[in-house]
Amino acid sequence: MIRIELDEPTLARTRIAISPFAEVVCSLFLLQRNPAGAPWPYDTWALRAREILRTVPATAPVSLYLQLPASSPDFLDPIPETAVSTIGEQLDRFRVTPAEVIAEQFAKYYPNGDVPELLRPFRDDREAALNRLADGIAAYWDAAIAPHWPAMRAALDEEVLLRARALAADGPDALLAQLHERIRWEPPVLTLVKPLQYSFEAVDQRLLLVPLIFSRGALSCSSDHPDVIMVTYQSRGSALLAAAPAPHADDRLAILVGRGRAAVLRALTVPASTTGLATALGLAPSTVSEHLAGLQAAGVVHRRRAGRRVLYGLEPAGIALVNLLGGDSAGAEFVS
């Protein structure tokens, strides 16, 4: 368990941000945790990503993330400085990470001075090491993530909209209480349920929540920044990474409702607009509208207005339908 005791100023400063850099890091951790093959909806993407790492020499530096222990200095996964950053902006800031920041974090993680060999270049030749890793991340991003980023960004925008509305309407207490099934909020303690045992206090800081498509339930916490505590969590909507609307030929949900409607049901683990669904699933908006109309008529999907936008979400019957007939595909989305 990671237990974070939040004081009132820190809780009041809760914010939400998107981090392409964190998506890169988490996607590599996903490959590290699943050497035999990632589960749906990451399976096809993971096969392609491993091939990219094997055949594109420019991506070689990112293998560092495949070798890191569970707890590592946070400068390797920097906190986004704005609510929405591009990967280029984040890499530019990463390249100029101050020497004193690296030295301070090394002293915290390796108090006896025994910095792991794979991290010593950041101590001994900081500028070259940072640039080499940034170049590797850029190459990996271009080949493995950029083709999916428009759909990922659409899904993340939907997630941020949903959480921002909850934050504005009900405050940070309600937001944290409903953030993720493995995040527990028992004021004033925020608990991330995971094997690592760690506790600390956040005093007069800022809590930054970062949803990640590639998380698959792998919660993380960055506490090295003097002003910000970053907590990442699984963003619903990772179904967009599936190569096809239905991942298995014997998909019972697709047999019952059709491949297109099955894909829409799986994607609606977070409320989404017609445009967001079309982008995420690679379908025409008119096709998505037709599927939504049928699913709404069947009582498994609802339609709600949020300001100027219209969002669709699963009714309890829709959730039950996916859980009962979705097999491993649905399970990956609902229990990760």
Beta strands, then each sheet from edge to edge (+ up, - down):
strand 1: 2-6
strand 2: 15-16
strand 3: 183-186
strand 4: 189-192
strand 5: 198-202
strand 6: 206-212
strand 7: 220-222
strand 8: 228-234
strand 9: 301-306
strand 10: 309-314
sheet 1: 3+ 4- 1+ 5+
sheet 2: 2+ 6+ 8+ 7-
sheet 3: 9+ 10-
end
